[in-house]
Amino acid sequence: MINVNEYFNGTVKSLGYDSSEGKSTIGVIEPGEYEFGTSSHETMIVIEGELVALLPGQSDWKNYKNSESFEVPANSSFKVKANSQTSYLCKYK
């Protein structure tokens, strides 16, 4: 089953699905700054574009471009900025 997700008044949209590797979402982020909360461990992979992320416990923002990824622990929050439309794949553990 494919689930449609929409956040921040439609500026972040994703499709959720289950694969042999587990639960994942694939989506697009419009330009802006966003804060997300996690309930499980997440690995976020930038497919196209660039995300600037402020991860839990960090004080500096870091850039992530095509094919780069970052991990976020369960039960935490993180911030991302996008300067242009950016696509991503998020894998949950």
C-alpha positions in Angstrom: 0.0 0.0 0.0 1.3 3.5 -0.9 0.6 6.3 1.6 0.4 9.9 0.5 1.9 12.4 3.1 1.7 16.2 3.1 3.3 18.5 5.6 3.8 22.3 6.1 0.8 23.3 4.0 1.8 21.2 1.0 5.4 22.4 0.8 6.7 18.9 1.7 5.1 15.9 0.1 6.1 12.2 0.1 4.9 8.8 -0.8 5.3 6.1 1.9 5.8 2.4 1.1 7.0 -0.9 2.5 9.8 -2.8 0.8 11.9 -5.9 1.6 14.3 -3.5 3.3 11.6 -1.9 5.5 9.5 1.3 5.6 10.6 4.2 3.4 9.3 7.5 2.0 10.3 9.3 -1.1 9.4 13.0 -1.4 10.1 16.5 -2.5 10.8 19.6 -0.4 10.0 23.1 -1.6 12.4 25.9 -0.7 12.2 26.8 3.0 13.2 25.8 6.5 11.5 22.9 8.2 11.7 21.0 11.5 10.8 17.3 11.6 10.3 15.0 14.6 11.2 11.3 14.5 9.6 8.3 16.1 12.1 5.8 14.7 15.7 5.9 13.4 15.9 7.6 10.0 18.4 7.7 7.2 17.7 10.5 4.8 19.4 10.4 1.3 19.3 13.4 -1.0 18.4 12.3 -4.5 18.5 15.6 -6.3 19.2 19.1 -5.0 20.6 20.0 -1.7 19.5 20.0 2.0 21.2 21.9 4.7 20.6 20.1 8.0 20.9 20.8 11.7 21.0 17.4 13.4 20.3 16.6 17.0 23.2 17.5 19.3 24.9 19.6 16.6 25.4 23.4 16.6 26.5 23.7 13.0 24.4 23.3 9.8 25.9 20.9 7.2 25.2 20.6 3.5 24.1 17.4 1.9 24.0 17.1 -1.9 23.0 14.4 -4.5 23.6 10.9 -3.1 24.8 12.1 0.3 22.9 11.0 3.5 22.6 11.7 7.2 21.1 9.8 10.1 18.7 10.9 12.8 18.1 8.9 16.0 14.6 7.9 17.1 12.6 10.2 19.2 14.4 13.4 18.3 14.0 16.3 15.9 16.1 17.9 13.2 15.9 20.9 10.9 16.5 21.2 7.2 16.7 24.1 4.8 16.2 23.8 1.0 17.1 26.6 -1.4 15.4 24.9 -4.3 13.1 21.9 -4.8 15.0 18.9 -3.4 14.0 15.2 -3.6 14.9 12.7 -0.9 14.6 9.1 0.1 14.0 8.4 3.8 14.6 4.9 5.2 13.2 4.0 8.7 14.6 1.4 11.1 
